[in-house]
Amino acid sequence: MINLSYALMALFLAAVLAWQLISGRALGTWWYPNITRQDNPRAYWFVVAVQGVILVAFLLTGKTWHLR
């Protein structure tokens, strides 16, 4: 059986990534808070790619992480 916290975390990460792809707005950083696909495509795709890697890493190794 899948741990509930693992499933919720994976769902949250996937939902945030899907929202960014649909809306064209990425979660910003402290030095560039508003990243849009139209205004700054390199930064947008970089942030989305990093979050995609985090999602894949979590899906592959997340069951060993200690979520509280």
N, C-alpha and C positions, 0 to 999 in steps of 0.2 A: 504494500500500500504506500502511496506517495504521501509524504509529510505535507500537511496543510500549509505550513509556512513556506515550504519550498515551492509548492504549486502557486500560491498567491504571489510570491516574489517573481516567479517566472512570468506569470500573467501580467503583472505590473510592468516589468521590463519590456515585454512584447507590446503592451498597449501604448506605452510612451513612444516606442519606436514607430509603431503604426500611426499614431497621432502626428508625429513629426513628418512622416512621409506624405500623409494626406494633406496636412495643413501647409506644408512648405516652410514651417517655422521650427527651428531647432532650439533646444534648451541652451541658453546662452552661458557665458562664463563671466567671471567678475570683471574682466577687461573688455568684453564685448557682449553686452547683455541681450541684444536683439539680433539674432542671426536668421536671415531669410534666404530661401533658395534663389530668389530673383536678385537680391542686392549683393550677396556675397556667396556665390555657389561653392567656392573651394572650402571655405570655413564650414558651410552647411554640410557638405558631403563628408568632410573630415569628422565632424561631430557625430553624424549619423553612423559613419563607418565604425568609429570607436565604440559607440553604444551597441552596435551590432556584434562586434567582437566580444564585448562584455556579456551580452545575452547568450551567445554561443558558448563562451567559457562557463557561464553559470549553468547552462543546460547540460554540459558535459561533465562538470565537476561539482555542481552545486549541492549534490546530496551529501557531500563531505563537509560543506561549510556549516558553521554554527550560527543559525539565524535565531535571534531572540525576539 
